[in-house]
Amino acid sequence: MSSYQAPVRDMLFTMKEVAGLEGICAQPGFEETTPDLVEAVLEEASRFATGVLDPLNWPGDQQGARWDNGIVTAADGFKEAYAAFCETGWNGMPASPEFGGQGLPTLVSTAVLEMWKSSNMAFSLCQMLTLGAIEALVHHGSPELQQRFLPKMVSGQWTGTMNLTEPQAGSDLSAIRTRAVPEGDHYRISGTKIFITWGEHDMAENIVHLVLARLPDAPPGVKGISLFVCPKFLVNDDGSLGERNDLVCASIEHKMGIHASPTAVMSFGDGPGAIGYLVGEPHKGLGYMFTMMNYARLNVGLEGVAISERAYQRARAYAIDRVQGRTLTEGSRGIIGHPDVRRMLMDMKARTEAMRALAYFAAAQMDRAHSHPDEATRTQSQALVDLLIPIVKGCCTEQAQGITADGVQIHGGMGFIEETGAAQYVRDARITTIYEGTTGIQANDLIGRKLVRDDGVTMKALLHTVSAEAQRQVGSGDPVLQALGQSLQRGLEALSQATEWILTRANQSPAATAAGAVPYLKLCGTVLGAWLMNRAAEAAQRQLSENGQNDAFLSAKVITARHYQYHVLVEANGWRDRVINGAISTLALQDDQF
C-alpha cells in the first residue's frame, strides 16, 4: 500500500492565497504565528501523520477496538501512538495557552487536523471530541471546573466526549430522558447514551464526559436540557484521581467503518447515580452544546476533505503502477494512461481541492470573528461562519461519498478487495454525512436559520463578493481567467435564482422549500467551490507570470480549476432546477404509494 503524504504545498498555497493566512497572522494574539512557523508546523505534522498514524490505519481497521465486560482496549499501537501524540504537543495545539495549549489560529490547526484525519480517521476522532468538550468548558464552565479539568484535557492526559443521543431520541434532543438529581454541590446522573465516540478506552488516565440531562423541575422540550461534567474517575481536590464514578460502557457498536474508533453505549447511574457537575446555568445545556457545534461541524466537513485526499492518493498511486491494456496517453504505462481513469482522478483531485479551499476559508473566517481588531469585521465574519458551516459540513461529506467510490472504481476488481485499502475509505466516509447532524439537518439549518431568518442579507453579501471577483477575472485580459470568470458568473446566476426562490416561498410553502433544501446546499457548495478554485487559479497565474518559469504545481492549479469548471460547476443549473421544480414530485405521492 502507498503511504499517506500530506499535500503540504497545496495546504500552504490554499491558506495563503485563498484563506488569507497573512492577515490572520497579523491579528492580535497571533503575531508570533509567522508563515515560516506555519510551514514548519505543517512539515512536522506531516512526518507524524506519515510515520506514526498512517501505518496504524489499515491494521486498526481490521482489528478494531475490543470490548470485554465494560473494558475497551484500543487497537494495537494506538495507545503508544496516542502517548507520542500528546508528548509532542499535538493534542493541545488549537487550545488556549491559559490551559497549556499553543493557541494557534483555527486556520492553522484545521490544516494539521486534516493530516490526522487523512492518515487515520479513527484515531483523529478521539482528539476531535476532546477539543469539542474543551471548547464547551472554556466558554461555559465555571473557573473551578475549568481549573479542575481543562489542563489535563488540553495536555491529552484526559480525553473528552459529548453525550447527547439516546436510544429513543435520535436527533430529536427534546426527547432525552437522562435525569440529574441535585445532591449537595453536585448532581446524580442516571440514563443511557448511545453513539458516544471514544466513550471508553485505555489510552488516557481519565475520560471527561459532557452529558445532556434534565433536572427534576425541567420544563419539557429543548428548553429543559442542562449540561453536566461527568468524569469516568472522580477528581480529588489536589487534582489526583479518586474512585470510579457510577458509569460504565455497556457495549460498543459493530459498525460499517471506523472500526478502530470505539462507539460506546454509556450507562450512567446503574448504582447510586453518577456524580456530575452543572456547567453554566440550569436548562441552558443545548445552547452550550451549540457553542462548539460550529467547530465540530467544520471538523466533520474536514473529514470529508481528508478522506477524499487519502482515497485520491491511493487511487493515483495504483493508477500509475497498474499496467493493463494499451494506453492512449503518450508517456503513460499504467492505467493512468486510459482517458476515463484520468477523468476520475481529475474529478477526485478537483473536488478535493475545492472542498479544502472551502473548509480553510471558513476556518479563517472563524479566526477573524474571534480576534480581528475591527468589531464590524468580527460581526460580519461570524455571520459568514454561521452561513458557511452547514455548507462545509454537508457538501464536503456528501462529495466524499462519490470521491471514495471513484477510488474503488479506479482499482477495478481489486478495489473491492479489502487488502488494497481502497474499500476502507468508502466505509469510513459513510458516517461523515450523519455525524453532527445529517445532510438534511444541515440543509434545513442553512435555509431556515441562516438564509431566511436574516432575509438573505449574509448570503446576498457573499454573492456580491463572488460576483465582483468573477467580473474582475472576465475583464483581466487573460483568456484562461476570462473563461473561468464567465463560467462562475453562470453558476452564480443559478445560485442567485435559487436563493430568491427560497426567500420568496419559505413562509408560504415551507414543505416545498424544505424539499429543495439539500439540492440548495449542494448548489451552494458547487458554486462557492468554483469561486475559490478561481481565486486559486488567479493566484497561480500571477505567480507563473511573476516568476517567468514553468512551475508544475502552479500549472496544475490552473488546469484543475478548469476541470472543475467543465465537470463540476456545470452541475449548478441542475441543482437550481431541483430546488425550484423538484418539490412537485417529491411531495406528490401519498404515504401508501411509496
C-alpha positions as CSV (number, residue, x, y, z in Angstrom):
1,M,0.0,0.0,0.0
2,S,1.2,3.5,-0.7
3,S,1.8,5.7,2.4
4,Y,0.0,9.0,3.0
5,Q,1.9,12.1,2.1
6,A,0.4,15.3,3.3
7,P,-0.1,17.8,0.4
8,V,1.8,20.5,2.3
9,R,2.4,22.7,-0.6
10,D,-1.3,22.7,-1.6
11,M,-2.3,23.3,2.0
12,L,0.1,26.3,2.3
13,F,-1.0,27.7,-1.0
14,T,-4.7,27.5,-0.1
15,M,-4.0,29.0,3.3
16,K,-2.1,31.9,1.9
17,E,-3.9,32.6,-1.4
18,V,-7.4,31.6,-0.7
19,A,-7.9,31.9,3.1
20,G,-5.7,34.9,3.7
21,L,-3.1,33.5,6.2
22,E,-1.0,36.7,6.3
23,G,-3.9,38.7,7.5
24,I,-4.8,36.1,10.2
25,C,-1.2,36.1,11.4
26,A,-1.4,39.9,11.8
27,Q,-4.3,39.7,14.2
28,P,-3.9,40.3,17.9
29,G,-2.7,37.2,19.7
30,F,-1.4,35.6,16.5
31,E,1.7,37.8,15.9
32,E,4.1,35.0,16.7
33,T,2.4,32.7,14.1
34,T,4.6,33.7,11.1
35,P,4.2,32.0,7.7
36,D,7.6,30.3,8.3
37,L,6.4,28.9,11.6
38,V,3.2,27.6,9.9
39,E,5.2,25.9,7.3
40,A,7.5,24.3,9.9
41,V,4.4,23.1,11.9
42,L,2.9,21.5,8.8
43,E,6.1,19.8,7.8
44,E,6.5,18.3,11.3
45,A,2.8,17.2,11.4
46,S,3.2,15.6,8.0
47,R,6.1,13.5,9.4
48,F,4.0,12.3,12.3
49,A,1.0,11.6,10.2
50,T,3.0,9.6,7.7
51,G,5.4,7.8,10.1
52,V,3.1,7.1,13.1
53,L,-0.6,7.3,12.2
54,D,-0.9,6.1,8.7
55,P,0.8,2.7,9.4
56,L,-1.8,2.0,12.0
57,N,-4.8,2.9,9.9
58,W,-5.4,-0.3,7.9
59,P,-4.4,-2.8,10.7
60,G,-6.5,-0.8,13.1
61,D,-9.5,-1.1,10.8
62,Q,-9.0,-4.9,10.6
63,Q,-8.6,-5.4,14.3
64,G,-10.9,-2.7,15.7
65,A,-11.4,-1.7,19.3
66,R,-12.3,-4.5,21.6
67,W,-14.9,-4.6,24.4
68,D,-14.8,-7.0,27.4
69,N,-17.1,-6.6,30.4
70,G,-17.1,-2.8,30.3
71,I,-13.4,-2.5,29.4
72,V,-12.4,-1.2,25.9
73,T,-9.0,-1.8,24.5
74,A,-7.7,0.2,21.6
75,A,-6.3,-1.5,18.5
76,D,-2.7,-2.5,18.7
77,G,-0.3,0.5,18.5
78,F,-3.0,3.1,19.2
79,K,-2.1,3.6,22.9
80,E,1.6,4.1,22.1
81,A,0.8,6.5,19.2
82,Y,-1.5,8.5,21.4
83,A,1.2,8.8,24.1
84,A,3.6,10.1,21.4
85,F,0.9,12.4,20.0
86,C,0.4,14.0,23.4
87,E,4.1,14.1,24.3
88,T,4.9,16.1,21.2
89,G,2.2,18.6,22.0
90,W,-0.2,17.9,19.1
91,N,-3.3,17.4,21.2
92,G,-3.3,20.9,22.7
93,M,-2.2,22.8,19.6
94,P,-5.6,24.6,19.0
95,A,-6.3,25.2,22.7
96,S,-5.8,28.4,24.7
97,P,-2.3,28.9,26.3
98,E,-4.1,29.7,29.5
99,F,-4.7,25.9,29.9
100,G,-1.5,24.7,28.4
101,G,-2.4,24.9,24.7
102,Q,-0.5,26.6,21.9
103,G,-3.2,29.0,20.8
104,L,-2.6,28.7,17.1
105,P,-5.2,30.1,14.7
106,T,-8.1,27.9,13.7
107,L,-6.8,28.1,10.1
108,V,-3.5,26.5,11.0
109,S,-5.0,23.8,13.3
110,T,-7.5,23.0,10.6
111,A,-4.7,22.1,8.1
112,V,-3.0,20.0,10.8
113,L,-6.2,18.3,11.7
114,E,-6.7,17.4,8.1
115,M,-3.5,15.4,8.2
116,W,-4.6,13.4,11.3
117,K,-7.9,12.6,9.6
118,S,-6.4,11.6,6.3
119,S,-3.8,9.4,7.8
120,N,-6.0,7.8,10.5
121,M,-9.6,9.0,10.8
122,A,-10.5,6.6,13.6
123,F,-7.5,7.9,15.7
124,S,-8.3,11.5,15.0
125,L,-11.8,11.3,16.3
126,C,-10.5,11.0,19.9
127,Q,-8.8,14.4,19.7
128,M,-11.8,15.9,17.9
129,L,-14.2,15.0,20.6
130,T,-11.8,16.2,23.3
131,L,-11.4,19.5,21.6
132,G,-15.2,19.9,21.4
133,A,-15.5,19.2,25.2
134,I,-12.7,21.7,25.9
135,E,-14.5,24.3,23.8
136,A,-17.7,23.9,25.7
137,L,-16.0,24.2,29.1
138,V,-13.9,27.2,28.0
139,H,-17.0,29.1,27.1
140,H,-19.4,28.0,29.8
141,G,-17.7,26.2,32.6
142,S,-17.0,27.8,35.9
143,P,-13.4,28.8,36.8
144,E,-13.4,25.9,39.3
145,L,-14.5,23.4,36.6
146,Q,-12.0,24.8,34.1
147,Q,-9.1,24.5,36.5
148,R,-10.1,21.0,37.6
149,F,-10.5,19.6,34.1
150,L,-9.0,21.7,31.3
151,P,-5.2,21.5,31.8
152,K,-5.2,17.7,31.6
153,M,-7.7,17.6,28.8
154,V,-5.6,20.0,26.8
155,S,-2.4,18.0,27.5
156,G,-4.2,14.8,26.5
157,Q,-3.8,13.1,29.8
158,W,-7.6,13.0,29.9
159,T,-9.9,12.8,26.9
160,G,-13.4,14.2,26.5
161,T,-16.7,13.1,25.0
162,M,-20.1,14.6,24.1
163,N,-23.1,12.6,25.4
164,L,-26.2,13.8,23.5
165,T,-28.0,10.9,21.8
166,E,-30.3,8.4,23.5
167,P,-31.9,5.3,22.0
168,Q,-35.4,6.7,21.9
169,A,-34.4,10.3,20.9
170,G,-32.0,10.1,18.0
171,S,-31.5,13.6,16.6
172,D,-34.6,14.9,18.5
173,L,-32.9,16.1,21.6
174,S,-36.1,17.4,23.0
175,A,-37.0,13.7,23.8
176,I,-34.0,12.9,26.0
177,R,-34.7,11.3,29.4
178,T,-31.4,11.2,31.2
179,R,-32.0,12.6,34.7
180,A,-29.9,14.8,37.0
181,V,-30.9,15.0,40.7
182,P,-29.2,17.6,42.9
183,E,-27.2,16.4,45.8
184,G,-25.1,19.0,47.7
185,D,-22.5,20.6,45.4
186,H,-23.1,18.0,42.6
187,Y,-25.8,16.0,40.9
188,R,-26.6,12.3,40.4
189,I,-26.9,11.4,36.8
190,S,-28.8,8.4,35.5
191,G,-29.7,7.3,32.0
192,T,-28.3,5.7,28.8
193,K,-26.5,7.5,26.0
194,I,-25.6,5.9,22.6
195,F,-23.2,6.7,19.8
196,I,-20.5,8.0,22.1
197,T,-17.3,8.2,20.1
198,W,-14.3,7.1,22.2
199,G,-16.7,6.9,25.2
200,E,-14.5,4.2,26.8
201,H,-10.9,3.3,26.0
202,D,-7.5,2.6,27.6
203,M,-5.4,5.3,26.0
204,A,-5.8,8.0,28.7
205,E,-6.0,8.2,32.5
206,N,-9.5,9.6,32.6
207,I,-12.4,10.4,30.3
208,V,-14.4,13.5,30.9
209,H,-18.0,13.1,29.7
210,L,-20.2,16.1,28.9
211,V,-23.7,14.9,29.4
212,L,-27.1,16.4,28.5
213,A,-29.7,15.7,31.1
214,R,-32.9,17.0,32.7
215,L,-33.3,18.4,36.2
216,P,-36.4,17.3,38.2
217,D,-38.0,20.7,37.6
218,A,-37.0,21.0,34.0
219,P,-39.6,22.3,31.5
220,P,-40.4,20.0,28.6
221,G,-38.6,20.1,25.3
222,V,-35.2,21.5,24.4
223,K,-35.7,24.4,27.0
224,G,-35.4,21.9,29.8
225,I,-31.9,20.5,29.0
226,S,-28.9,21.1,31.2
227,L,-25.2,20.2,30.7
228,F,-23.1,18.3,33.2
229,V,-19.5,17.2,33.5
230,C,-19.4,13.6,34.5
231,P,-15.8,12.1,34.7
232,K,-15.0,8.4,34.5
233,F,-12.9,8.8,37.6
234,L,-13.7,11.4,40.2
235,V,-11.1,14.1,40.7
236,N,-9.8,14.9,44.2
237,D,-9.2,18.4,45.4
238,D,-5.4,18.1,44.8
239,G,-6.1,17.1,41.1
240,S,-5.4,13.4,41.7
241,L,-7.8,10.7,40.5
242,G,-10.3,9.3,43.0
243,E,-12.8,6.5,42.9
244,R,-14.5,5.2,39.8
245,N,-17.7,7.1,39.0
246,D,-21.0,5.2,38.6
247,L,-20.9,4.9,34.8
248,V,-20.0,2.0,32.5
249,C,-19.6,1.2,28.9
250,A,-22.4,-1.3,28.3
251,S,-21.2,-2.2,24.8
252,I,-19.6,-0.8,21.7
253,E,-21.2,-0.8,18.3
254,H,-20.4,-3.1,15.4
255,K,-20.1,-0.6,12.6
256,M,-19.7,-0.3,8.9
257,G,-16.4,1.6,9.2
258,I,-14.1,3.5,11.6
259,H,-13.6,0.2,13.4
260,A,-10.7,1.4,15.5
261,S,-12.8,4.2,17.0
262,P,-15.0,2.7,19.7
263,T,-18.6,3.9,19.6
264,A,-19.9,3.3,23.0
265,V,-23.2,2.7,24.7
266,M,-22.8,4.5,28.0
267,S,-24.9,3.7,31.1
268,F,-24.9,6.3,33.8
269,G,-26.2,5.5,37.3
270,D,-26.7,1.8,37.5
271,G,-26.0,2.2,41.2
272,P,-26.5,5.3,43.3
273,G,-26.1,7.6,40.3
274,A,-23.0,9.0,38.5
275,I,-21.7,12.2,40.1
276,G,-21.9,15.2,37.7
277,Y,-21.3,18.9,37.9
278,L,-23.5,21.5,36.3
279,V,-22.0,23.5,33.5
280,G,-23.3,27.1,33.5
281,E,-26.9,27.7,34.3
282,P,-29.8,25.1,34.5
283,H,-31.9,24.4,31.4
284,K,-29.4,26.1,29.0
285,G,-27.4,23.0,28.1
286,L,-28.4,22.7,24.5
287,G,-27.3,26.2,23.8
288,Y,-23.9,25.4,25.4
289,M,-23.5,22.4,23.2
290,F,-24.1,24.6,20.1
291,T,-21.3,26.8,21.2
292,M,-18.9,24.1,20.0
293,M,-21.1,22.9,17.1
294,N,-19.5,25.2,14.5
295,Y,-16.1,23.7,15.3
296,A,-17.5,20.2,15.4
297,R,-19.3,20.6,12.1
298,L,-16.3,22.2,10.5
299,N,-14.1,19.3,11.6
300,V,-16.6,16.7,10.3
301,G,-16.6,18.5,7.0
302,L,-12.9,18.4,7.1
303,E,-13.2,14.6,7.4
304,G,-14.8,14.6,4.0
305,V,-11.8,16.6,2.7
306,A,-9.3,14.4,4.4
307,I,-10.6,11.0,3.5
308,S,-11.1,12.2,-0.1
309,E,-7.5,13.2,-0.3
310,R,-6.4,9.9,1.1
311,A,-8.6,8.0,-1.4
312,Y,-7.2,10.1,-4.2
313,Q,-3.6,9.4,-3.2
314,R,-4.1,5.7,-3.1
315,A,-6.0,5.6,-6.4
316,R,-3.3,7.8,-8.1
317,A,-0.5,5.5,-6.9
318,Y,-2.4,2.4,-8.1
319,A,-3.2,4.0,-11.5
320,I,0.5,4.8,-12.0
321,D,1.7,1.4,-11.1
322,R,-1.0,-0.8,-12.6
323,V,-0.3,-1.8,-16.2
324,Q,-3.3,-3.1,-18.1
325,G,-4.3,-2.7,-21.7
326,R,-3.0,-0.3,-24.3
327,T,-3.0,3.3,-23.1
328,L,-4.0,6.2,-25.3
329,T,-2.0,8.9,-23.4
330,E,1.6,9.4,-24.6
331,G,4.2,8.7,-21.9
332,S,1.9,6.6,-19.6
333,R,2.4,3.0,-18.9
334,G,0.0,2.4,-16.1
335,I,-3.8,2.6,-16.3
336,I,-3.4,6.4,-15.7
337,G,-2.9,6.5,-19.4
338,H,-6.6,5.5,-20.0
339,P,-8.6,8.7,-20.5
340,D,-11.5,7.6,-18.3
341,V,-9.2,6.8,-15.4
342,R,-7.6,10.2,-15.9
343,R,-11.1,11.7,-15.8
344,M,-11.9,10.1,-12.5
345,L,-8.6,11.1,-11.0
346,M,-9.0,14.7,-12.1
347,D,-12.5,14.7,-10.7
348,M,-11.2,13.4,-7.4
349,K,-8.4,16.0,-7.4
350,A,-10.6,19.0,-8.4
351,R,-13.4,18.3,-5.9
352,T,-11.0,17.6,-3.1
353,E,-9.1,20.9,-3.7
354,A,-12.3,22.8,-3.9
355,M,-13.5,21.3,-0.6
356,R,-10.2,22.1,1.1
357,A,-10.4,25.7,-0.1
358,L,-14.0,26.0,1.3
359,A,-13.0,24.5,4.7
360,Y,-9.9,26.6,5.1
361,F,-11.8,29.7,4.1
362,A,-14.4,29.0,6.7
363,A,-11.7,28.4,9.3
364,A,-10.1,31.7,8.5
365,Q,-13.4,33.4,9.0
366,M,-13.6,31.9,12.4
367,D,-10.3,33.5,13.3
368,R,-11.5,36.8,12.0
369,A,-14.7,36.5,14.0
370,H,-12.7,35.7,17.1
371,S,-9.9,38.2,17.2
372,H,-10.0,40.7,14.3
373,P,-9.4,44.2,15.8
374,D,-12.4,45.7,14.0
375,E,-15.8,45.0,15.6
376,A,-17.7,45.3,12.3
377,T,-15.4,42.8,10.7
378,R,-15.8,40.4,13.6
379,T,-19.6,40.6,13.3
380,Q,-19.6,40.1,9.5
381,S,-17.2,37.2,9.8
382,Q,-19.3,35.5,12.4
383,A,-22.4,35.8,10.2
384,L,-20.4,34.3,7.3
385,V,-19.2,31.5,9.5
386,D,-22.7,30.7,10.5
387,L,-23.8,30.6,6.9
388,L,-20.8,28.5,5.6
389,I,-20.6,25.8,8.3
390,P,-23.6,23.7,7.2
391,I,-22.4,24.1,3.6
392,V,-18.9,22.9,4.5
393,K,-20.2,20.0,6.6
394,G,-22.9,18.9,4.2
395,C,-21.1,19.3,0.9
396,C,-17.7,18.0,1.9
397,T,-19.1,14.9,3.4
398,E,-21.5,14.3,0.6
399,Q,-18.9,14.7,-2.1
400,A,-16.6,12.3,-0.2
401,Q,-19.1,9.5,-0.9
402,G,-18.5,9.8,-4.7
403,I,-14.8,10.5,-4.4
404,T,-14.0,7.5,-2.3
405,A,-16.3,5.4,-4.6
406,D,-14.3,6.5,-7.6
407,G,-11.2,5.4,-5.8
408,V,-12.6,1.9,-5.7
409,Q,-13.6,2.1,-9.3
410,I,-10.1,3.1,-10.4
411,H,-8.8,0.0,-8.6
412,G,-11.2,-2.1,-10.6
413,G,-12.0,-5.5,-9.0
414,M,-9.0,-5.1,-6.7
415,G,-10.8,-2.1,-5.1
416,F,-13.5,-4.5,-3.8
417,I,-10.8,-6.5,-2.0
418,E,-10.1,-5.2,1.5
419,E,-6.4,-5.7,1.3
420,T,-5.9,-2.9,-1.2
421,G,-7.2,-0.4,1.3
422,A,-9.5,1.4,-1.1
423,A,-12.7,0.0,0.3
424,Q,-11.9,1.3,3.8
425,Y,-12.2,4.9,2.7
426,V,-15.7,4.2,1.4
427,R,-16.8,2.6,4.6
428,D,-15.2,5.3,6.8
429,A,-16.5,8.2,4.8
430,R,-20.1,6.9,5.1
431,I,-20.6,8.1,8.6
432,T,-19.5,11.7,7.9
433,T,-22.8,12.6,6.3
434,I,-24.5,11.6,9.6
435,Y,-22.1,12.8,12.3
436,E,-23.1,16.1,14.0
437,G,-26.4,16.2,12.1
438,T,-27.3,14.6,8.8
439,T,-27.1,16.4,5.5
440,G,-30.8,17.1,5.7
441,I,-30.4,18.7,9.1
442,Q,-27.5,20.8,7.7
443,A,-29.6,21.9,4.7
444,N,-32.7,22.8,6.9
445,D,-30.3,24.8,9.1
446,L,-28.9,26.6,6.1
447,I,-32.3,27.7,4.6
448,G,-34.1,28.1,7.8
449,R,-31.7,29.7,10.3
450,K,-29.0,31.0,8.1
451,L,-30.9,32.2,4.9
452,V,-34.5,33.0,5.7
453,R,-34.0,34.3,9.2
454,D,-32.0,37.3,8.1
455,D,-33.8,37.7,4.8
456,G,-30.8,36.6,2.8
457,V,-28.6,39.5,3.9
458,T,-25.5,37.5,4.6
459,M,-25.9,35.3,1.5
460,K,-26.5,38.3,-0.8
461,A,-23.4,40.0,0.6
462,L,-21.4,36.8,-0.1
463,L,-22.8,36.6,-3.6
464,H,-21.9,40.2,-4.2
465,T,-18.3,39.4,-3.3
466,V,-18.2,36.4,-5.6
467,S,-19.7,38.4,-8.4
468,A,-17.1,41.1,-8.1
469,E,-14.3,38.6,-8.3
470,A,-15.9,36.9,-11.3
471,Q,-16.2,40.3,-13.1
472,R,-12.5,41.1,-12.4
473,Q,-11.5,37.8,-13.9
474,V,-13.7,38.4,-17.0
475,G,-12.0,41.7,-17.5
476,S,-8.5,40.5,-16.8
477,G,-7.4,40.1,-20.4
478,D,-6.2,36.6,-19.6
479,P,-8.2,34.1,-21.8
480,V,-8.0,31.4,-19.1
481,L,-9.2,33.6,-16.3
482,Q,-11.9,35.1,-18.6
483,A,-13.3,31.6,-19.3
484,L,-13.2,30.8,-15.6
485,G,-14.9,34.0,-14.6
486,Q,-17.6,33.6,-17.2
487,S,-18.4,30.1,-16.0
488,L,-18.5,31.4,-12.4
489,Q,-21.0,34.0,-13.5
490,R,-23.3,31.4,-14.9
491,G,-23.1,29.3,-11.8
492,L,-23.7,32.4,-9.7
493,E,-26.8,33.2,-11.7
494,A,-28.2,29.7,-10.9
495,L,-27.4,30.2,-7.2
496,S,-29.0,33.7,-7.1
497,Q,-32.2,32.4,-8.8
498,A,-32.5,29.5,-6.3
499,T,-31.8,31.9,-3.4
500,E,-34.6,34.3,-4.4
501,W,-37.0,31.4,-5.0
502,I,-36.5,30.1,-1.4
503,L,-36.7,33.6,0.1
504,T,-40.0,34.3,-1.6
505,R,-41.6,31.0,-0.8
506,A,-40.2,29.9,2.5
507,N,-43.0,31.2,4.7
508,Q,-45.9,30.3,2.4
509,S,-44.6,26.9,1.2
510,P,-42.3,25.5,3.9
511,A,-42.6,21.9,2.7
512,A,-41.7,22.9,-0.9
513,T,-38.6,24.8,0.3
514,A,-37.6,22.0,2.6
515,A,-37.9,19.6,-0.3
516,G,-35.3,21.6,-2.1
517,A,-33.0,22.2,0.9
518,V,-30.4,19.6,0.2
519,P,-30.2,20.5,-3.5
520,Y,-29.8,24.1,-2.5
521,L,-27.0,23.2,-0.1
522,K,-25.2,21.3,-2.9
523,L,-25.7,24.2,-5.2
524,C,-24.1,26.5,-2.7
525,G,-21.1,24.1,-2.3
526,T,-20.7,23.7,-6.1
527,V,-20.7,27.5,-6.8
528,L,-18.6,28.5,-3.8
529,G,-16.1,25.8,-4.6
530,A,-15.8,27.3,-8.1
531,W,-15.3,30.7,-6.7
532,L,-12.4,29.6,-4.5
533,M,-10.9,27.4,-7.2
534,N,-10.9,30.5,-9.5
535,R,-9.2,32.5,-6.7
536,A,-6.5,29.8,-6.5
537,A,-6.1,29.7,-10.3
538,E,-5.8,33.5,-10.4
539,A,-3.1,33.5,-7.8
540,A,-1.3,30.7,-9.6
541,Q,-1.4,32.6,-12.9
542,R,0.0,35.6,-11.2
543,Q,2.9,33.7,-9.7
544,L,3.6,32.0,-13.0
545,S,3.8,35.4,-14.7
546,E,6.0,36.9,-12.0
547,N,8.4,34.0,-11.8
548,G,8.7,33.7,-15.5
549,Q,9.2,29.9,-15.2
550,N,7.2,26.7,-15.6
551,D,6.1,25.5,-12.2
552,A,4.3,22.2,-12.4
553,F,2.4,22.7,-9.2
554,L,1.1,26.2,-10.3
555,S,0.2,25.0,-13.8
556,A,-1.7,22.1,-12.3
557,K,-3.7,24.5,-10.1
558,V,-4.9,26.3,-13.2
559,I,-5.7,23.1,-15.1
560,T,-7.5,21.7,-12.1
561,A,-9.7,24.8,-11.8
562,R,-10.6,24.4,-15.5
563,H,-11.6,20.8,-14.9
564,Y,-13.8,21.9,-12.0
565,Q,-15.4,24.5,-14.4
566,Y,-16.2,21.9,-17.1
567,H,-17.0,18.8,-14.9
568,V,-18.4,20.2,-11.6
569,L,-19.7,23.7,-11.9
570,V,-21.9,22.6,-14.9
571,E,-24.0,20.8,-12.3
572,A,-25.2,24.2,-10.9
573,N,-28.1,24.5,-13.3
574,G,-29.3,21.0,-12.4
575,W,-29.2,21.8,-8.7
576,R,-31.1,25.0,-9.3
577,D,-33.8,23.2,-11.2
578,R,-34.1,20.6,-8.4
579,V,-34.6,23.5,-5.9
580,I,-37.3,25.3,-8.0
581,N,-39.1,22.4,-9.6
582,G,-38.2,19.3,-7.6
583,A,-40.8,19.6,-4.8
584,I,-43.7,18.8,-7.3
585,S,-42.7,15.2,-7.5
586,T,-41.1,14.9,-4.1
587,L,-44.3,15.7,-2.2
588,A,-46.8,14.3,-4.7
589,L,-47.3,10.7,-3.5
590,Q,-49.3,9.6,-0.6
591,D,-47.6,7.5,2.1
592,D,-49.1,4.3,0.9
593,Q,-47.9,4.9,-2.7
594,F,-44.2,4.7,-1.9
